[in-house]
Amino acid sequence: MAGELCTKSCTPCRGGIPPLDAAAAAALQTQAPEWKLQDEAHRIERSFRLKNFRSALDLVQQVGELSETEGHHPDISFGWGYVTVSLMTKKIRGLHENDFIMAAKIDALAAAAGIGDQP
């Protein structure tokens, strides 16, 4: 499940392939259940609640470092007590397995830090 995704690495996506269809995206989403399918299954998103701005900034930095390592970069918004991460593969304008790999790895970072979800 999510553990299996965490063992994988993102592969370079050069475009020219179709994004996952809604059924395939929904199947992978079951392995990252805290992430929500958005924009007709073209993007996934998760929000985290934190205790203050510093904690949010720390999570953003950790996600940024992971993103550089994996070569797959999310959109991130944050402020006092929250971080929202949005993933899609821009080259194909939709979802790819890489997005779910990143989601699982971000979940692992958050779990290790004791960070929860938006209620």
C-alpha positions in Angstrom: 0.0 0.0 0.0 1.5 3.4 0.9 4.6 1.6 2.2 5.0 0.1 -1.3 4.8 3.6 -2.9 7.4 4.8 -0.4 9.9 2.3 -1.7 9.7 3.7 -5.2 11.4 6.7 -6.7 9.9 9.2 -9.1 10.9 8.6 -12.7 11.4 11.5 -15.1 8.3 12.3 -17.1 9.1 13.8 -20.4 5.5 14.2 -21.5 3.9 12.6 -24.5 2.0 10.1 -22.3 -1.6 10.4 -21.2 -2.3 11.3 -17.6 -4.0 8.6 -15.4 -7.7 8.3 -16.0 -10.1 8.9 -13.1 -10.3 5.1 -12.3 -6.6 4.6 -12.3 -6.1 7.7 -10.2 -8.8 6.5 -7.7 -7.1 3.1 -7.4 -3.7 4.7 -6.6 -5.4 7.2 -4.2 -6.5 4.3 -2.0 -2.7 3.9 -1.2 -2.6 7.6 -0.1 -6.1 7.9 1.4 -5.5 11.2 3.1 -5.0 12.9 -0.3 -8.1 14.1 -2.2 -8.6 13.9 -5.9 -9.2 17.4 -7.3 -10.0 19.0 -10.6 -11.7 15.9 -12.1 -8.8 13.6 -11.0 -6.1 15.8 -12.5 -4.5 16.7 -9.2 -4.3 15.5 -5.6 -4.1 17.6 -2.5 -3.7 17.3 1.2 -3.7 19.9 4.0 -1.8 19.5 7.3 -2.5 21.3 10.6 0.4 22.4 12.6 0.9 24.2 15.9 2.4 27.4 14.6 4.1 29.2 11.7 7.6 27.7 12.5 6.2 24.2 12.3 4.5 24.9 9.0 7.8 26.4 7.6 9.7 23.3 8.8 7.3 21.0 7.0 7.6 23.1 3.9 11.3 22.8 4.0 11.3 19.1 4.5 8.8 18.7 1.5 11.0 20.9 -0.6 14.1 18.9 0.2 12.3 15.7 -0.7 11.0 17.3 -3.9 14.6 18.1 -4.9 15.7 14.6 -4.2 12.9 13.0 -6.1 12.9 15.6 -9.0 9.2 16.1 -8.6 7.9 19.4 -7.3 4.5 20.1 -5.8 2.7 23.4 -5.3 2.8 24.3 -1.6 0.9 27.0 0.2 1.3 27.6 3.9 0.8 30.0 6.8 0.3 30.1 10.5 -0.7 26.5 11.4 -1.3 25.0 8.0 0.4 23.6 4.9 -1.4 22.5 1.8 0.4 20.4 -0.8 -0.9 20.0 -4.3 0.6 17.4 -6.7 0.2 16.9 -10.4 2.6 16.2 -13.3 2.7 19.4 -15.2 4.3 17.9 -18.4 1.2 15.7 -18.9 -1.3 18.1 -17.2 -2.6 15.4 -14.9 -1.7 12.7 -12.5 1.1 10.1 -12.9 2.2 7.4 -10.5 5.0 9.9 -9.4 2.4 12.1 -7.8 1.2 9.2 -5.6 4.8 8.2 -4.8 5.4 11.8 -3.6 2.2 11.8 -1.6 3.2 8.6 0.2 6.6 10.0 1.0 5.2 13.3 2.2 2.8 11.3 4.4 5.8 9.4 5.9 7.6 12.7 6.6 4.5 14.1 8.4 3.9 10.9 10.3 7.5 10.9 11.5 7.0 14.4 12.8 3.7 13.7 14.4 1.8 16.0 12.1 -1.9 15.6 11.5 -4.5 16.6 8.9 -6.9 19.3 8.5 -10.1 18.4 10.5 
